[in-house]
Amino acid sequence: MRNWLDSIYSDGTIGFVSNPTPELRDEIEISLRLWEESPVKDVLLRRIINGAEQYIDMEVSKIESGLKYYSAKVKINEPKLQYHFVITTEDVVYFYTQAGISTVDTDYKHDFVLLTNYRNPDWVKGAVFYQIFPERFCNGNKDNDVQDGEYTYMGHKCIKMDDWSQPPLSVQDAHGMDFFGGDLEGIIEKIPYLKELGVTAIYLNPIFESYSTHKYDCTDYFHVDKHFGGDEALAALSEELHKNDMKLILDISINHTGIEHKWVHEHKPYYFKKEDGSLLGWAGIHTLPVLDYRNEELREIIYKGEDSVLKKWLKPPYNIDGWRFDVADVLAKNDDVQLFEEVWKGVCDSIREVKSDAFIIGEHWADCSEYLQGDLWNTPMNYFGFGRIMRQFAGMPDLFLARNDKIAKVPYKLTAADVVTRTDLHYTVIPQAIADCQMNLFDSHDVDRVHNYEGIGFEKWKSVAISQFFWTGIPCIYYGDEVGIEGHTISDAGCRYPMHWGREKAEGKPYYDVYKKLIDMRKNEPALYEGGRKVLYANDRVLVVARFLDSNKYICVISMDDLERTINIPLWIIGASAFEGDKDVFGSDIAFECQDGEVKLNVPALASYVIKVS
């Protein structure tokens, strides 16, 4: 029996807002839809205007595919339009927000929000990001390789690794000083490969001068490390990427430098000091001294000045397209000062003064909605709203929670309903425009690769990869995931193995084929990057998610269940009634029955499907 409440839907996408990126004083049309046989008397749009509430009657604008659309015209009179819906029947008043339907009056924090003073960069629409750890990607110039014993850092000599088929050395053996010789020329060499895969934007881990492999301990923000090819190599990489319609994001930590930075040796007043006069280290690590933004000169050097660090690399000849900020959650925060709001506003404004369509990514593992309201970041590394959730759904521990030993000891598997709840915690409190550019990743330089984890086979990995393309936002692939690169789960070294070229044609082909298909779909099926999103089924450990526009509808079916399940999928909720064909987009057979807008589907254990519906 149909529950008409399940059919209520609206969002901030083009399917329900005539112009999702309006200008101040524009008049737009906002719509909501529900089952055409719903017992509804009235639908009203309740907005906040000049601090007060206003109710606008909504009228039936069309009936299509069994769904009735109510619409109203709204004039934008403030930089932020905030609204939700009120639906009446004979005896009940319902309130509908981004958090769903309720019979009690709602607060405003889950309202739908349209922004007039915010624009996603045009190039982000439909984008596919690819993260590269430069030292392990490709060696394009052996002349700039680190040599055995070339220097000593923190008491440890650097080690040259000649064989890219070997794993990185353990932290105990190499102390993070084992170098394979990856560089920026190597990335240039592999641009055709990345373009063939369908990548549209590259995000590089730090490339500035540093003695370590990871380079989060920078010694000079104003120069690219010579072992990566120097400043000239970055200019060449940027030029070549842009020729191929690809964008470039650089990674930086402006929270701390390395202990060997010249500012430390020059005793510059740019660092926090402890009571004993020693430098305060990030996370207690003395080799990563924390910068003190009470110092105005430091602000000028990092972001304010025309020749500042952040502005330099946005300008010719480097022309990067944005920044990813390491440990962004702790910047300008400690027991002595809380300057983060002031500093982040200055950082983001300074970046956009130089390049209005720059993309700003902040590393944050938890709720960061305060940074995602249109004036600061475009996106976090979306661990909170995607990566942590799907990794745990697949059976891995939540690495963020597992930092606490007591929590880590408790085994817990997410159910499909848990996945929905966790996802909603993130997406229901941010504007649609921000949601559309969330950078959804599940692997990175900071976490074990999903496919390397014991007990995670190819089918579970495939389910996580599929979900990455069905979540609202932008998928970000970590280098080598597309070929099932080797690794381990003992330390960071396990997720930083050297790339094996040619693997996509051999043992890595199943992984490559999955990503290639998903990327091709994202480029050709607008529902996957600008359509609505709705969960159609979430029981046990089986999840069904729909992405849809009027004439372009897909569902993904994801099972992390060890048991075979038979499920009923209410396609009528999205104005569909049947599957198109008896195979999914990957060619897998599907066993199903369609009746009256519902599909009964047999889902084998650990199966995943992507299915076109109509």
C-alpha positions in Angstrom: 0.0 0.0 0.0 1.4 3.4 -1.0 2.2 5.9 1.7 1.7 9.3 0.1 4.1 11.0 2.6 7.0 9.0 1.0 6.4 10.9 -2.3 6.9 14.4 -0.9 10.0 15.9 -2.4 11.8 19.1 -3.2 15.3 20.3 -3.3 17.5 23.2 -4.6 18.3 21.6 -8.0 17.2 22.6 -11.4 14.3 20.2 -11.2 12.6 22.1 -8.4 14.0 25.7 -8.6 13.8 27.5 -11.9 17.2 29.2 -11.2 19.3 27.5 -8.5 21.8 30.4 -8.6 19.7 33.5 -8.6 20.7 37.1 -8.4 19.4 39.6 -5.9 16.0 40.9 -7.0 15.4 38.0 -9.3 12.0 36.3 -9.4 12.2 32.5 -9.4 9.8 29.6 -9.3 10.1 27.0 -6.5 8.3 23.6 -6.7 7.4 20.6 -4.6 5.9 17.4 -5.8 3.9 14.5 -4.3 1.7 11.6 -5.3 -1.2 12.9 -7.4 -3.7 11.0 -5.2 -2.4 12.5 -2.0 -5.1 13.8 0.4 -3.7 17.3 0.3 -5.8 20.5 0.8 -3.1 23.1 0.6 0.7 23.5 0.1 2.4 26.7 1.3 5.9 27.9 1.1 7.1 29.5 4.3 10.0 31.8 4.0 12.0 34.2 6.2 11.9 37.7 4.8 13.6 40.6 6.7 13.5 38.4 9.8 9.8 37.6 9.7 7.8 34.7 8.3 5.8 34.9 5.1 3.5 32.2 3.7 3.1 31.9 0.0 0.3 29.8 -1.5 1.5 27.2 -4.0 -0.6 26.2 -6.9 -0.7 23.0 -9.0 1.6 23.6 -12.0 1.5 20.1 -13.6 0.7 16.5 -13.1 3.3 14.1 -14.6 4.1 10.4 -14.2 1.7 10.1 -11.3 3.1 13.1 -9.4 1.5 16.4 -8.8 3.7 19.5 -8.8 2.9 22.6 -6.7 4.7 25.8 -7.6 5.1 29.4 -6.4 6.9 32.4 -7.6 9.3 34.0 -5.1 11.2 37.3 -5.4 14.8 37.3 -4.0 15.1 40.3 -1.7 18.1 39.2 0.5 21.4 37.5 -0.2 20.1 34.3 1.4 16.6 32.9 0.6 15.6 30.5 3.4 12.4 28.4 3.2 10.5 25.2 3.9 7.0 23.9 3.1 3.8 23.5 5.0 1.3 20.9 3.7 -2.2 20.5 5.1 -4.7 17.7 4.9 -8.2 17.5 6.5 -6.8 17.0 9.9 -3.0 17.2 9.9 -0.4 19.9 9.3 2.9 18.7 7.9 6.2 20.5 7.7 8.8 19.6 5.1 12.4 20.6 5.3 15.7 19.2 4.0 15.5 16.9 7.0 12.2 15.4 5.8 8.6 15.4 6.9 7.3 16.2 10.4 4.0 16.9 12.1 5.6 19.3 14.6 6.7 22.8 13.7 10.3 23.0 12.7 13.4 25.0 13.4 15.2 26.8 10.6 18.5 25.0 10.5 17.2 22.4 8.1 15.6 24.9 5.7 16.2 24.9 2.0 18.6 27.7 1.2 19.4 29.5 -2.0 22.4 31.9 -2.1 22.8 35.0 -4.3 26.3 35.8 -3.3 27.8 32.3 -3.9 28.7 30.6 -7.2 30.3 27.2 -7.7 33.0 27.5 -10.3 31.5 26.6 -13.7 34.2 23.9 -14.1 33.1 22.0 -11.0 29.8 21.0 -12.6 30.2 17.3 -13.6 33.8 17.3 -12.4 35.8 14.2 -11.5 38.8 14.8 -9.2 41.9 12.6 -9.0 44.2 12.9 -6.0 48.0 12.3 -6.6 50.7 11.8 -4.0 53.4 13.2 -6.3 56.4 11.2 -4.9 54.7 7.9 -5.7 52.9 8.6 -9.0 55.5 8.7 -11.9 59.2 9.5 -12.3 59.4 11.8 -15.3 62.9 13.0 -14.8 65.5 10.8 -13.1 68.0 13.7 -13.0 66.1 15.4 -10.1 65.8 12.2 -8.0 66.8 12.3 -4.4 70.0 10.4 -4.0 71.0 7.9 -1.3 72.3 9.8 1.7 71.9 13.2 -0.1 70.9 14.8 3.2 69.9 13.9 6.7 66.6 15.0 8.3 65.8 14.6 11.9 68.7 12.3 12.3 67.8 10.0 9.3 69.4 9.8 5.9 67.3 9.8 2.8 67.0 6.5 0.9 66.7 6.2 -2.9 64.3 3.5 -4.1 65.0 2.3 -7.6 62.4 -0.4 -8.0 58.8 0.8 -8.4 57.5 -2.8 -8.0 58.8 -2.8 -4.4 56.6 -1.6 -1.5 57.6 1.5 0.5 59.8 0.8 3.5 58.2 0.7 6.9 58.2 3.8 9.1 60.5 2.0 11.5 63.1 1.3 8.8 62.9 4.5 6.7 61.2 7.1 9.0 59.4 8.4 5.9 62.6 9.1 4.0 62.3 6.5 1.2 62.1 8.3 -2.1 60.9 6.6 -5.4 61.4 9.7 -7.5 57.9 10.8 -8.5 57.8 14.3 -9.8 55.7 16.9 -11.7 57.2 15.9 -15.1 55.9 12.4 -14.4 52.4 13.8 -14.0 52.7 15.7 -17.2 53.7 12.5 -18.9 50.6 10.8 -17.6 48.1 13.5 -18.6 46.9 11.4 -21.6 46.2 8.5 -19.2 44.2 10.7 -16.8 42.3 12.3 -19.7 41.4 8.9 -21.1 40.1 7.8 -17.6 37.9 10.9 -17.6 39.6 13.0 -14.9 38.8 16.7 -15.0 40.7 18.1 -12.0 44.0 17.1 -10.2 44.5 17.5 -6.5 48.2 17.2 -5.5 49.5 16.6 -2.1 52.1 19.2 -1.0 54.9 20.0 -3.5 56.7 22.9 -1.8 60.2 22.6 -0.4 60.6 20.0 2.3 62.9 17.2 3.3 60.2 14.5 3.8 58.2 12.4 1.3 54.8 13.8 2.4 56.0 17.5 2.5 53.5 18.6 5.1 56.6 19.9 7.0 57.3 22.7 4.6 60.6 24.6 4.7 59.7 27.3 2.0 56.2 28.0 0.8 57.5 30.2 -2.1 59.3 27.4 -4.1 58.4 24.0 -5.4 60.8 21.3 -4.2 63.7 20.8 -6.6 63.2 17.1 -6.5 59.7 17.6 -8.0 61.2 19.8 -10.7 61.0 23.2 -9.1 58.8 26.2 -9.9 59.3 25.8 -13.7 57.8 22.3 -13.6 54.7 23.5 -11.8 54.2 26.2 -14.5 54.6 23.6 -17.2 52.2 21.2 -15.5 49.6 23.8 -15.0 49.9 24.9 -18.7 49.6 21.4 -19.9 46.6 20.5 -17.7 44.7 23.6 -18.8 45.4 22.8 -22.5 43.7 19.5 -21.8 40.7 21.1 -20.0 41.8 19.9 -16.6 42.2 21.9 -13.4 44.8 21.9 -10.7 44.4 22.1 -6.9 47.4 22.4 -4.6 47.7 21.2 -1.0 49.2 23.3 1.7 49.4 23.5 5.5 49.2 27.1 6.7 48.6 25.8 10.2 52.2 24.8 10.7 55.5 24.6 9.0 58.4 22.2 9.3 60.9 22.6 12.1 63.6 23.3 9.4 61.7 26.3 8.0 63.9 29.4 7.7 61.5 31.3 10.0 62.4 28.9 12.8 66.1 29.4 12.3 65.7 33.2 12.0 63.6 33.2 15.2 60.7 35.0 13.5 57.8 35.8 15.8 55.4 33.8 13.7 55.0 30.7 16.0 53.2 29.9 19.2 55.4 29.3 22.1 54.9 27.2 25.2 55.6 28.5 28.7 59.1 27.1 28.6 59.8 29.1 25.4 59.8 26.1 23.1 57.7 26.1 20.0 54.2 24.6 20.2 53.9 21.6 17.8 50.7 20.5 16.0 49.2 17.5 17.7 52.2 17.5 20.0 54.6 16.8 17.2 57.6 19.2 17.8 58.8 19.0 14.2 55.5 20.8 13.1 55.5 24.2 14.9 52.2 26.0 14.8 51.9 29.4 13.2 50.5 32.3 15.3 48.1 34.5 13.3 48.0 37.2 16.0 51.1 38.4 14.0 49.9 40.8 11.3 53.2 40.4 9.3 52.5 36.6 9.1 49.0 37.3 7.7 50.5 39.5 5.0 53.0 36.8 4.0 50.5 33.9 4.0 47.4 35.4 2.5 46.9 39.2 2.6 49.7 40.7 0.6 49.7 40.8 -3.2 52.8 38.6 -3.2 51.6 36.4 -0.4 51.9 32.6 -0.6 48.3 31.9 -1.5 48.1 34.6 -4.1 51.4 33.9 -5.8 50.5 30.4 -7.0 47.0 31.5 -8.2 48.7 34.0 -10.6 50.6 33.5 -13.8 52.7 31.6 -14.7 51.3 29.0 -12.3 47.6 29.7 -12.5 46.4 27.0 -10.1 42.7 26.7 -9.7 42.3 26.3 -5.9 43.7 25.2 -2.6 43.3 22.3 -0.3 44.1 23.2 3.3 45.6 20.6 5.6 44.2 20.3 9.2 41.9 23.1 8.4 39.8 22.4 11.5 42.4 23.6 13.9 43.7 26.6 12.1 44.0 29.7 14.4 42.6 27.8 17.3 44.2 26.8 20.6 43.9 27.5 24.4 45.2 31.0 24.0 43.4 32.3 20.9 40.3 31.6 18.8 40.9 33.6 15.6 39.6 31.0 13.1 36.6 32.9 11.9 38.6 36.0 11.3 41.5 34.2 9.7 39.4 31.9 7.5 37.4 34.9 6.2 40.6 36.6 5.3 42.1 33.6 3.6 39.0 32.8 1.5 38.4 36.5 0.6 42.1 36.9 -0.4 41.9 33.8 -2.7 38.7 34.9 -4.4 40.1 38.5 -4.9 42.7 36.9 -7.2 40.5 34.2 -8.8 36.8 34.4 -8.2 36.2 30.8 -9.4 39.0 29.3 -7.2 38.0 26.1 -5.4 38.6 25.9 -1.6 38.9 22.6 0.2 39.3 22.3 3.9 40.5 19.1 5.7 37.8 18.3 8.3 36.7 14.9 9.5 33.6 15.8 11.5 30.7 18.3 11.3 31.9 21.4 9.6 28.7 23.0 8.5 29.7 26.3 10.0 32.4 26.6 7.2 29.8 25.6 4.5 27.3 28.4 4.3 28.6 30.2 1.2 31.3 32.6 2.5 34.2 30.2 3.3 35.0 26.8 1.9 33.4 25.2 -1.1 33.8 21.8 0.5 35.7 19.7 3.1 37.4 16.5 2.4 33.9 14.9 2.8 34.8 12.2 5.3 31.8 13.1 7.5 29.1 13.1 4.9 30.4 10.3 2.8 33.9 8.6 3.2 33.7 7.6 6.9 30.1 6.4 6.4 30.7 4.1 3.4 33.9 2.7 4.8 32.2 1.7 7.9 29.2 0.4 5.9 31.6 -1.8 4.0 32.9 -3.3 7.3 35.9 -1.2 8.1 36.4 0.7 11.4 35.7 4.4 11.5 39.3 5.7 11.7 38.1 9.0 13.1 36.3 7.4 16.1 39.0 4.7 16.4 41.5 7.4 17.5 40.0 6.8 20.9 41.2 3.4 22.2 38.0 2.7 24.2 35.7 3.4 21.2 38.0 1.4 18.9 37.5 -1.7 20.9 33.7 -1.8 20.1 32.9 -3.6 16.9 29.9 -2.0 15.1 28.5 -2.5 11.6 26.4 0.3 10.1 22.9 -0.7 8.8 21.5 0.9 5.7 19.3 3.1 7.9 22.4 4.2 9.8 24.0 5.3 6.5 20.9 7.5 5.7 20.9 9.0 9.2 24.7 9.8 9.1 24.5 11.2 5.5 21.6 13.5 6.5 23.5 15.0 9.4 25.8 16.6 6.8 23.6 17.4 3.8 20.5 18.7 5.5 22.2 21.7 7.1 24.0 23.1 4.1 22.7 25.0 1.0 22.1 23.0 -2.2 24.8 24.9 -4.0 27.4 23.8 -1.4 26.0 20.3 -1.4 26.5 20.0 -5.2 30.3 20.5 -4.8 31.1 18.3 -1.8 34.3 16.4 -2.5 33.4 12.8 -1.9 36.3 10.5 -1.3 36.8 7.2 0.5 40.5 6.7 0.1 43.3 9.2 0.5 46.9 9.6 1.8 45.6 9.5 5.3 43.5 6.3 5.4 44.0 2.6 4.4 42.7 1.9 1.0 39.4 0.1 1.1 40.4 -2.7 -1.3 43.5 -3.4 0.8 41.6 -4.0 4.0 41.2 -7.6 5.1 37.7 -8.9 4.4 36.9 -6.3 1.8 36.7 -8.0 -1.6 36.1 -6.5 -5.0 32.3 -6.5 -4.7 32.3 -4.4 -1.5 34.8 -2.0 -3.1 32.6 -1.8 -6.2 29.6 -0.9 -4.0 31.6 1.9 -2.3 32.8 3.2 -5.7 29.2 3.2 -7.1 28.0 5.1 -4.0 30.7 7.8 -4.7 28.9 8.6 -7.9 25.4 8.6 -6.4 26.1 10.9 -3.5 25.5 14.6 -4.1 28.8 16.2 -4.9 32.0 15.5 -6.8 33.8 12.1 -6.8 37.5 12.2 -5.9 39.6 9.1 -6.9 42.8 8.4 -5.0 45.6 7.5 -7.4 45.9 3.8 -8.0 42.4 2.9 -6.7 41.3 2.6 -10.3 43.8 -0.3 -10.8 43.5 -1.9 -7.4 47.0 -0.8 -6.4 48.7 -2.9 -3.7 49.1 -1.8 -0.1 48.7 -2.7 3.5 46.9 -1.3 6.6 49.7 -1.1 9.1 50.7 2.5 8.7 50.5 5.5 6.3 53.1 3.9 4.1 50.5 1.3 3.2 48.3 3.8 1.3 51.3 5.4 -0.5 52.6 2.6 -2.7 54.2 3.5 -6.0 51.9 3.4 -9.0 52.3 0.4 -11.3 51.9 1.6 -14.9 50.2 -0.9 -17.2 48.3 -2.5 -14.4 45.0 -1.2 -15.7 45.4 -3.6 -18.6 46.1 -6.6 -16.4 45.2 -7.5 -12.8 43.7 -4.0 -12.2 41.3 -4.2 -15.1 38.1 -4.9 -13.1 38.7 -1.8 -11.0 39.6 0.3 -14.0 36.4 -0.8 -15.9 34.2 0.1 -12.9 35.6 3.6 -12.6 35.7 4.1 -16.4 32.0 3.2 -16.6 31.0 5.4 -13.7 33.0 8.4 -15.0 31.5 8.0 -18.5 28.0 8.0 -17.0 28.7 11.1 -14.9 29.8 12.9 -18.1 26.7 11.8 -20.1 23.9 11.4 -17.5 23.1 14.8 -16.0 21.0 13.2 -13.3 24.2 12.1 -11.6 25.6 15.6 -11.2 22.6 18.0 -11.2 19.6 15.8 -10.4 17.7 15.2 -7.3 18.7 12.4 -4.9 16.4 10.2 -2.8 16.8 7.0 -0.8 14.2 4.5 -2.0 15.1 1.6 0.3 17.2 1.2 3.4 16.8 -2.0 5.4 19.2 -4.5 6.9 22.4 -3.8 5.0 20.8 -3.1 1.6 20.5 0.5 0.3 18.8 1.9 -2.8 19.5 5.4 -3.9 17.9 7.3 -6.9 19.3 10.2 -8.9 16.8 11.8 -11.2 15.8 14.5 -13.5 12.4 14.5 -15.4 13.6 12.3 -18.2 16.9 10.9 -16.8 16.6 8.5 -13.9 19.0 5.9 -12.3 19.1 3.9 -9.2 22.0 2.2 -7.5 21.4 -0.9 -5.4 24.1 -1.6 -2.8 24.2 -4.7 -0.6 26.8 -5.1 2.2 24.7 -8.0 3.5 26.1 -11.5 3.8 22.6 -12.8 3.0 20.5 -12.8 -0.2 17.6 -10.4 0.1 14.4 -9.8 -1.8 13.4 -6.1 -1.7 10.6 -3.9 -2.9 11.7 -0.7 -4.6 8.9 2.0 -4.8 9.9 3.6 -8.2 6.6 5.4 -8.3 8.0 7.9 -5.7 10.3 9.3 -8.4 7.8 9.0 -11.2 9.1 5.8 -12.7 7.5 2.3 -13.0 10.0 -0.1 -14.5 13.6 -1.1 -15.1 15.0 -0.6 -18.6 16.1 -4.0 -19.6 17.2 -7.1 -17.7 20.8 -6.1 -17.1 22.4 -3.3 -15.2 24.9 -0.8 -16.8 27.8 -3.2 -16.0 26.1 -6.0 -17.8 25.0 -7.9 -14.7 21.8 -9.9 -14.9 19.0 -8.7 -12.6 16.1 -10.8 -11.5 13.0 -8.7 -10.8 9.2 -8.2 -11.2 7.5 -4.9 -11.9 3.9 -4.2 -10.8 2.1 -0.9 -10.2 5.2 1.2 -9.8 6.9 -1.2 -7.5 9.8 -3.5 -8.3 10.5 -6.7 -6.5 14.2 -7.3 -6.8 16.3 -10.3 -5.8 19.6 -9.0 -4.4 22.4 -11.6 -3.9 24.8 -11.2 -1.0 27.2 -8.4 -1.5 25.7 -7.5 -4.9 25.6 -4.0 -6.4 23.7 -2.7 -9.4 23.3 0.6 -11.4 20.0 0.5 -13.2 18.3 2.9 -15.6 14.6 3.3 -14.8 11.7 4.9 -16.5 
